[in-house]
């Protein structure tokens, strides 16, 4: 009896549900399009003002300029999606740069690169253990590490380290198939990020961890191991970024290398719509977010916009993007 | 003065929860409002309190419509609601809790002294003498906390008060005290009360009228003195369900799956029970009796303190749910939002998340075709609506989300030997409940053992082959083939009260078999 009563109205409502779901999907599509559309609009704007902006060479130079931030932003975004954060990336970058610069002579290029990667990964591992195994607050641990590691870097090398072997500097300027090596490295890191999130089991596991740590634990995920590995991976890629960055400038100034990188990365990742509390996000959008900021700074420089104005514009872009996100959440 | 609900309709997605509810509450009367899990009680309360807006129909207080009003506006209309989950704050005093958001001030300064005096007067008026307004709330027991919540609600001088299972976590004695408080409030202030409860035995002590909600409709409203407890039980339990789920006889020689020997964890235990393949153990107890804690221990979320857990004869001591899963023990936690559902993951990801990178699925990559096939099978089996694998978890109704949560452990190759379910039908509509029960029946026919913890005694009787009653973490009774929900409730209350009932053998013979 109750069965029959249930059937008919239920079907009607299923249809209604489908139509509202379609409306929502349209809205999602528009929201998803805002980032690429604003990149297009911005590119057009710069092109109309400074035609030189729209040249292949300029776009390649943008890609070199964003390569370091991109290499860090990808693993950083995974951390943020998992509900964690690493504010120490800028200092770790400096430490890795200094370590690399100081070890070229005693260890040779391969040895120096390996040591740098080990140092970066270890810093991440320590952060990860303190956050995920000990259970400390990610912000506090990595904020402390930010200052601590900067201190260690400056203690190791009070003066800038420079004069690296030519075979290493190749990384910074050599081109393969027309693209700079730095751009290639960046593309590889992006591919790794996309493969991890889209094709591997770790993708939904990271999101699950960010949505609800308790539920992830109860459903049998290795909550601690995932957290620790994400920090270690971030540390590894920060070391990669350090090598990229010192090969380009042929020097490792412990006091200024990587200053503020954590904020540029965070800005780009938030701009890409990864919520500060984690639980969702897309690597493709993170790539677009980093690109948008890189393009903005490149274009503004070409237009001879003063630095102070360019800072104001960058900040405003983040706030506007976050505003759009709030709007979207209210709608759904 | 009356609170009227007229032809209220509400649906979530494809599920009609309220199908035209009419209800009247007179000032100065207590209306007991009963219904099984999924009948639509919470939805109705939410529609009245302004937490949700109905699809059609009206809610009137004294002729004024409350449709579309915010919870704050509903409060201003004189309707206060007290939820089952405590909304009081430790670290604040009793008086501060009572006056929270409506503090007594002198100039810009908080007048603590006046608040304390006023709180004392209010509590006295309710006939409560033993609560110190200045005491920190954390020093209070659950009963006193409920009283504080009531005092806070009354502070706004409501005309109607809605209480959602106020005695769910209270002992008999505390419940009795709470009834006195409510009766004082009704007598002195002439307010009307809607009293939602699962405990049929308290109804005659507090209510003037009784309304039964079944499957989104009001079945009947009668004066309390014309209704017996048996009438109520028969009316609440959806008999369609009763006929559908039959206790399958467990073969006497079927192998033992689970054995618990003197198992203790935290305040729970010692627990002794054996469970055969195809058997369902129900765990019943009041809120805070240790149901969840026991399940969490078996699922590896909490460590064992002492005793033994044997799974197929092998001693198990799990340190994480992952350990437990490796041995075929799975857990469906209560409270989907907080403990099991991943709102921003797609339906198929939600379903497959425990298996990504584990046995039935490939170990290091994802096989989207197999995942999708798995979802489609589950969607067919349990009628998951809409059967859209890429829809986000948050877009499913409670019942359909719960079907996905349970399906996690039913997918082919999951190889679950012991399935633990905590409040599996909370926030689940009646149709979905049906389908969940059927799915559980399949699981047990396939030779797994099930443990179901529930605060709904009728549900336990419906599902379980034997029932363990818990009170204050103690195993008070183990009853085979339970049929009398009233007995379970009585035992649970007694246990919370501290008196040990007679041995369980005696209980079995005393059990009345009710014709439903």
Contacts between the chains, C-beta under 8 A, distances in Angstrom:
chain1	res1	chain2	res2	distance
A	1	B	240	7.1
A	2	B	215	5.4
A	2	B	238	7.1
A	2	B	240	5.4
A	2	B	430	7.2
A	3	B	240	7.4
A	5	B	19	7.5
A	5	B	215	7.9
A	6	B	16	7.2
A	6	B	431	5.4
A	9	B	11	7.7
A	9	B	16	5.4
A	9	B	19	7.9
A	10	B	14	5.3
A	10	B	15	7.0
A	10	B	16	6.6
A	10	B	431	7.8
A	13	B	11	5.6
A	13	B	13	6.8
A	13	B	14	5.0
A	13	B	15	7.7
A	13	B	16	7.0
A	14	B	13	7.9
A	14	B	14	4.5
A	14	B	385	6.7
A	14	B	386	6.6
A	17	B	13	5.0
A	17	B	14	5.8
A	17	B	386	6.5
A	18	B	386	7.3
A	21	B	386	7.8
A	21	B	391	7.4
A	21	B	395	7.4
A	199	B	365	6.3
A	199	B	366	6.1
A	200	B	364	7.1
A	200	B	365	6.3
A	200	B	366	6.5
A	201	B	356	3.5
A	201	B	357	3.7
A	201	B	361	7.6
A	201	B	364	7.3
A	201	B	365	7.6
A	201	B	366	5.9
A	202	B	357	7.8
A	203	B	366	7.9
A	204	B	342	7.9
A	204	B	345	5.7
A	204	B	349	4.3
A	204	B	352	7.7
A	204	B	353	5.7
A	204	B	356	6.2
A	205	B	353	7.0
A	205	B	356	6.5
A	205	B	357	7.8
A	207	B	342	6.9
A	207	B	344	6.3
A	207	B	345	5.7
A	207	B	349	7.7
A	208	B	342	4.9
A	208	B	345	6.2
A	208	B	349	7.9
A	208	B	353	5.5
A	211	B	342	4.5
A	211	B	343	5.9
A	211	B	344	5.6
A	211	B	345	6.9
A	212	B	338	7.2
A	212	B	339	7.5
A	212	B	341	7.9
A	212	B	342	6.3
A	212	B	343	8.0
A	214	B	338	6.8
A	214	B	339	5.7
A	215	B	333	7.4
A	215	B	338	7.4
A	215	B	339	5.2
A	215	B	340	5.2
A	215	B	341	7.0
A	215	B	342	6.5
A	216	B	342	7.8
A	217	B	301	7.1
A	217	B	320	7.3
A	217	B	321	6.4
A	218	B	299	7.2
A	218	B	301	5.9
A	218	B	321	5.3
A	218	B	331	6.1
A	218	B	333	5.3
A	218	B	339	5.9
A	218	B	340	6.7
A	219	B	321	6.9
A	219	B	340	7.0
A	219	B	353	5.9
A	219	B	354	4.9
A	219	B	408	7.4
A	220	B	320	7.7
A	220	B	321	4.8
A	220	B	322	4.4
A	220	B	324	7.7
A	220	B	325	4.3
A	220	B	354	4.9
A	221	B	322	7.3
A	221	B	353	7.3
A	221	B	354	7.7
A	222	B	322	6.4
A	279	B	343	7.6
A	279	B	344	5.3
A	280	B	344	4.3
